[in-house]
């Protein structure tokens, strides 16, 4: 059985969006030829805090570059999550809790079966 995504969820980080575009370039449409929707969510970001490389651009700027991605799950234009950590990195426990919440509260509630 081949890959047949019904939805692609991507981090709002530019490097992640670019990688996902390359990785899923052959899966822009589903088996019936419908466009596969893309949605961005803060919960699947790699790491928060400290390093500038972990800070995302404002959502309105990213959305201007990627108008076909749904950024509506992201509540703030500015990167308030990164700012909350100030001069420290997100701990492994904090990261685990954030990702667990993303999987159980967001991904599990989605109607799509292949994400």
C-alpha positions as CSV (number, residue, x, y, z in Angstrom):
1,X,0.0,0.0,0.0
2,X,1.3,3.4,-0.9
3,X,1.2,6.7,0.9
4,X,-2.2,8.4,0.5
5,X,-2.4,11.3,2.9
6,X,-5.8,12.9,3.6
7,X,-4.1,15.8,5.4
8,X,-0.6,17.2,5.9
9,X,0.2,18.9,9.2
10,X,3.3,21.0,9.3
11,X,5.2,23.1,11.7
12,X,5.0,26.9,11.0
13,X,8.8,27.0,10.8
14,X,10.0,27.9,7.3
15,X,12.5,25.0,7.2
16,X,9.8,22.5,8.0
17,X,7.4,23.9,5.5
18,X,10.1,23.7,2.8
19,X,11.0,20.1,3.7
20,X,7.4,19.0,3.8
21,X,6.8,20.6,0.3
22,X,9.7,18.5,-1.0
23,X,8.8,15.3,0.9
24,X,5.1,15.4,-0.2
25,X,5.5,16.9,-3.7
26,X,4.1,13.7,-5.2
27,X,1.1,13.7,-2.8
28,X,-0.5,17.1,-3.5
29,X,-3.7,15.3,-4.6
30,X,-5.5,12.3,-3.0
31,X,-6.4,9.1,-4.9
32,X,-9.5,10.8,-6.3
33,X,-7.6,13.7,-7.6
34,X,-8.7,16.2,-4.8
35,X,-6.1,18.5,-3.4
36,X,-4.8,17.3,0.0
37,X,-5.3,20.1,2.6
38,X,-2.3,21.4,4.5
39,X,-2.6,22.8,8.0
40,X,0.1,24.3,10.3
41,X,0.2,23.8,14.0
42,X,2.6,25.0,16.8
43,X,2.4,21.7,18.5
44,X,4.7,20.0,16.0
45,X,7.5,22.5,16.3
46,X,10.9,21.0,17.1
47,X,12.0,23.1,20.0
48,X,11.2,26.4,21.7
49,X,13.3,29.1,23.3
50,X,16.9,30.4,23.4
51,X,18.1,30.0,19.8
52,X,17.0,32.4,17.1
53,X,16.8,29.5,14.7
54,X,13.9,28.2,16.8
55,X,11.9,31.4,16.5
56,X,9.3,31.6,13.7
57,X,8.4,34.5,11.5
58,X,5.1,36.3,12.1
59,X,2.2,34.2,10.7
60,X,1.0,36.9,8.4
61,X,4.4,36.8,6.6
62,X,4.4,33.1,6.4
63,X,0.8,33.0,5.1
64,X,1.7,35.5,2.4
65,X,4.4,33.0,1.1
66,X,2.2,29.9,1.6
67,X,-1.5,31.0,1.1
68,X,-2.6,27.4,0.5
69,X,-1.7,26.3,4.1
70,X,-4.3,26.8,6.8
71,X,-2.7,28.6,9.7
72,X,-6.0,29.1,11.7
73,X,-4.9,26.7,14.5
74,X,-2.2,29.2,15.4
75,X,-3.6,31.8,17.8
76,X,-0.9,34.5,17.7
77,X,0.8,36.3,14.8
78,X,4.0,36.8,16.7
79,X,5.9,33.8,18.2
80,X,4.7,34.1,21.8
81,X,5.7,30.5,22.5
82,X,9.3,31.1,21.8
83,X,9.2,34.4,23.7
84,X,7.8,32.6,26.8
85,X,11.1,30.8,27.3
86,X,13.3,33.9,27.1
87,X,17.0,32.9,27.5
88,X,16.4,29.2,28.1
89,X,15.5,26.2,26.0
90,X,12.4,24.2,26.4
91,X,13.1,21.2,28.6
92,X,12.7,17.6,27.5
93,X,9.7,17.3,29.8
94,X,8.1,20.5,28.5
95,X,8.6,19.4,24.9
96,X,7.2,16.0,25.6
97,X,4.1,17.5,27.2
98,X,3.6,19.9,24.3
99,X,3.9,17.2,21.7
100,X,1.6,14.8,23.7
101,X,-1.0,17.5,23.9
102,X,-0.7,18.1,20.1
103,X,-1.2,14.4,19.4
104,X,-4.0,13.7,21.8
105,X,-5.9,17.0,21.6
106,X,-5.5,18.0,18.0
107,X,-4.4,15.1,15.7
108,X,-6.7,12.6,17.4
109,X,-9.7,14.9,17.0
110,X,-9.2,15.2,13.2
111,X,-11.6,13.2,11.0
112,X,-8.9,12.2,8.6
113,X,-7.4,8.7,8.9
114,X,-4.1,9.1,7.1
115,X,-2.3,12.2,8.3
